[in-house]
Amino acid sequence: MSLPQNNSTYERRADFEKSLNSLLGIIEGITIDGAINDEEIQFLENWMHEHRINESNPPYDKLLPLVAEVISDGVLTQQELRLIKVTCNSLAAHEYFSTITADIQRLHTLLAGIAADATVSMGELSGLSGWLAEHSHLENSYPYDEVSTKITKVLKDELIDLQEQKELLSLFGEFVSMLDDKTITNPTVNDNSLCEKNPHIDLNGVFCFTGASTRYSRSEFKKVITGLGGKVTEDITTRLNYLVIGNKGQPKWKFGSYGSKIDAAIKLKKNGHPIMIIHEIDLHAVIDAA
C-alpha cells in the first residue's frame, strides 16, 4: 500500500493503526514465554511514554488510560492482557495496511519485547517459533526469514550458547528502538542486518536505487554512476549488483512495509544471486574517493 502524499488525516490514522500493531507485538513479545519481568514491564511503559503526547486525542484517549491502569501495579494478569487485545481490536480500522504489513509491524515489536530484558531464553524462542509457524504468510518479508533461519538453528540443540545469545540480541535488538522508522534509513543508529556492513563496491557494476536520497535525484544518481563507468537499472534482476537504500527512505517504510524492490532483492539473495543491499552513505564514500 502506498501512502498518499500530503494527507495528514491518513497519516494520523495510519500512525495510530501502527501504534495498535506495535502494542500488540510488545504484549506478545513480553508474554511469549509465559512470564513477565520488571524489564519487560518497563518496556511497555516506554511505549506509554512514547505516545503520551497524544493522550488527549481520540482514539488514544481511550487506549492510553487503559494501558496506564493495567500496568500501574507492575503486573499484567491474563485478564488484563486480554482486555488490551480486545480494546486494540475494537479500535483498529484494519483499512490502512495489508495483513502482511500489519503483522510485520507486530513482529518488529514482538522481537523488541523479547529482547527488552537483554536476554533471550529457550522458552521465548520456542514461543517465537510457534508464532512464526502461525504467520507463514510473512515468508520473504524482512525480517521473517532471517529470524526463522536463526532460531531454527539455535533450537536444534536446545541450547543457547554465549555466541548465539549475542547474535540473537543483535538481531532482535534492531527493533528495540520504539518502532524507529530509521531501522533501514539510518544504519548508524541501529546495527542493521539488512544492509551490508562495510561493503566492497565496484563502481563498474549495475546499480538500482530505492527510497529518497539526501544527495541525488534519480537522474543525478544515474548521471554520476554512468559517469564513473557503472550502469543503472530500475528493475531487480539477476544482472543487478547493488540495490542502494536511500537515506531519506519512503513514507511507507516507517510503517514497516519496505516495498517490492527490497523484497525482490532479498529473495534473489536467498536464491544464491550475489546481489548486495547497500546504504547510500556507503556509496557516497566510494564515489567521493573515486
C-alpha positions, 0 to 999 in steps of 0.5 A, a space after each residue: 500500500 502506498 501512502 498518499 502524499 500530503 494527507 495528514 488525516 491518513 497519516 494520523 490514522 495510519 500512525 495510530 493503526 501502527 501504534 495498535 500493531 506495535 502494542 500488540 507485538 510488545 504484549 506478545 513479545 513480553 508474554 511469549 514465554 509465559 512470564 513477565 519481568 520488571 524489564 519487560 514491564 518497563 518496556 511497555 511503559 516506554 511505549 506509554 511514554 512514547 505516545 503520551 503526547 497524544 493522550 488527549 486525542 481520540 482514539 488514544 484517549 481511550 487506549 492510553 488510560 487503559 494501558 496506564 491502569 493495567 500496568 500501574 501495579 507492575 503486573 499484567 494478569 491474563 485478564 488484563 492482557 486480554 482486555 488490551 487485545 480486545 480494546 486494540 481490536 475494537 479500535 483498529 480500522 484494519 483499512 490502512 495496511 495489508 495483513 502482511 504489513 500489519 503483522 510485520 509491524 507486530 513482529 518488529 515489536 514482538 522481537 523488541 519485547 523479547 529482547 527488552 530484558 537483554 536476554 533471550 531464553 529457550 522458552 521465548 524462542 520456542 514461543 517465537 517459533 510457534 508464532 512464526 509457524 502461525 504467520 507463514 504468510 510473512 515468508 520473504 518479508 524482512 525480517 521473517 526469514 532471517 529470524 526463522 533461519 536463526 532460531 531454527 538453528 539455535 533450537 536444534 540443540 536446545 541450547 543457547 550458547 554465549 555466541 548465539 545469545 549475542 547474535 540473537 540480541 543483535 538481531 532482535 535488538 534492531 527493533 528495540 528502538 520504539 518502532 524507529 522508522 530509521 531501522 533501514 534509513 539510518 544504519 548508524 543508529 541501529 546495527 542493521 542486518 539488512 544492509 551490508 556492513 562495510 561493503 566492497 563496491 565496484 563502481 563498474 557494476 549495475 546499480 538500482 536505487 530505492 527510497 529518497 536520497 539526501 544527495 541525488 535525484 534519480 537522474 543525478 544518481 544515474 548521471 554520476 554512476 554512468 559517469 564513473 563507468 557503472 550502469 543503472 537499472 530500475 528493475 531487480 534482476 539477476 544482472 543487478 549488483 547493488 540495490 542502494 537504500 536511500 537515506 531519506 527512505 519512503 513514507 511507507 517504510 516507517 510503517 514497516 512495509 519496505 516495498 517490492 524492490 527490497 523484497 525482490 532483492 532479498 529473495 534473489 539473495 536467498 536464491 544464491 544471486 550475489 546481489 548486495 543491499 547497500 546504504 547510500 552513505 556507503 556509496 557516497 564514500 566510494 564515489 567521493 574517493 573515486 
